Amino acid sequence: SPVSRVVYNGKRSGGPRSPGAGGELFTPAHEENVRFIYEAWQCVERDLRSQMGAERGLVEEYVEKMPNPSLKAFKPVDLSDLKRRNAQDAKKS
């Protein structure tokens, strides 16, 4: 079956930096990237909600014409779980 993705062409916007959570240190570039992704996704969700019933809007669904067969067995990684396990392994060392 075809793979679908939501594609959104947003613009980066500046804003105040937030302090690192849990004592972690993040670079300004990291914080900017996280903020950009979060804001862009909020725009995607807003546009999807507002375009219900509309023929075409800012958000389009991308469908692979020829999906990569080597990705059939792909399983997404739970990044939170991976981070937790890495932190536990670091404490054991």
C-alpha positions as CSV (number, residue, x, y, z in Angstrom):
1,S,0.0,0.0,0.0
2,P,1.2,3.6,-0.7
3,V,2.9,5.5,2.1
4,S,1.3,8.9,2.8
5,R,2.9,11.9,4.5
6,V,1.6,15.4,5.4
7,V,3.7,18.1,3.8
8,Y,3.7,21.7,5.0
9,N,5.9,24.5,3.9
10,G,6.0,26.8,6.9
11,K,8.3,29.7,7.7
12,R,10.6,29.9,10.7
13,S,9.9,32.5,13.2
14,G,12.0,33.8,16.0
15,G,11.0,33.9,19.6
16,P,12.4,33.9,23.2
17,R,14.5,30.9,24.2
18,S,13.1,28.5,26.8
19,P,15.3,27.2,29.6
20,G,16.4,23.5,29.3
21,A,14.0,21.1,31.1
22,G,15.3,18.7,33.7
23,G,18.7,20.3,33.9
24,E,19.6,19.3,30.3
25,L,21.6,21.8,28.3
26,F,20.3,22.6,24.8
27,T,22.1,24.7,22.3
28,P,20.3,27.7,20.8
29,A,20.2,25.9,17.5
30,H,18.5,22.9,19.0
31,E,15.9,25.1,20.7
32,E,15.3,26.9,17.5
33,N,14.8,23.6,15.6
34,V,12.4,22.2,18.3
35,R,10.4,25.5,18.3
36,F,10.3,25.5,14.5
37,I,9.0,21.9,14.3
38,Y,6.5,22.5,17.1
39,E,5.1,25.7,15.5
40,A,5.0,24.2,12.0
41,W,3.1,21.2,13.3
42,Q,0.6,23.4,15.1
43,C,0.1,25.2,11.7
44,V,-0.5,21.8,10.0
45,E,-3.0,20.8,12.6
46,R,-4.8,24.1,12.4
47,D,-4.9,24.0,8.6
48,L,-6.2,20.4,8.6
49,R,-9.0,21.4,10.9
50,S,-9.9,24.5,8.9
51,Q,-9.7,22.8,5.5
52,M,-12.3,20.1,6.4
53,G,-14.5,19.8,3.3
54,A,-12.3,22.2,1.2
55,E,-10.9,20.8,-2.0
56,R,-7.4,22.1,-1.7
57,G,-5.5,24.2,1.0
58,L,-2.1,24.7,2.3
59,V,-1.7,21.1,3.4
60,E,-1.4,18.3,1.0
61,E,-1.1,14.5,1.5
62,Y,2.0,13.1,-0.1
63,V,1.7,9.5,-1.4
64,E,4.7,7.6,-2.6
65,K,4.1,6.3,-6.1
66,M,6.7,3.6,-5.7
67,P,7.2,2.8,-2.0
68,N,10.7,1.5,-1.1
69,P,10.3,-2.3,-0.6
70,S,13.1,-2.4,2.0
71,L,11.0,-0.2,4.3
72,K,8.1,-2.7,4.6
73,A,9.4,-4.1,7.9
74,F,10.2,-0.6,9.3
75,K,9.0,-0.1,12.8
76,P,9.1,3.4,14.4
77,V,11.3,3.9,17.3
78,D,10.0,5.3,20.6
79,L,12.5,8.1,21.2
80,S,11.4,8.6,24.8
81,D,11.9,5.0,25.6
82,L,15.3,5.0,23.9
83,K,16.4,8.1,25.8
84,R,15.3,6.5,29.1
85,R,17.2,3.3,28.4
86,N,20.3,5.2,27.4
87,A,20.1,7.2,30.7
88,Q,19.7,4.0,32.7
89,D,22.7,2.4,30.9
90,A,24.8,5.5,31.6
91,K,23.9,5.3,35.3
92,K,25.0,1.6,35.4
93,S,28.4,2.4,34.0
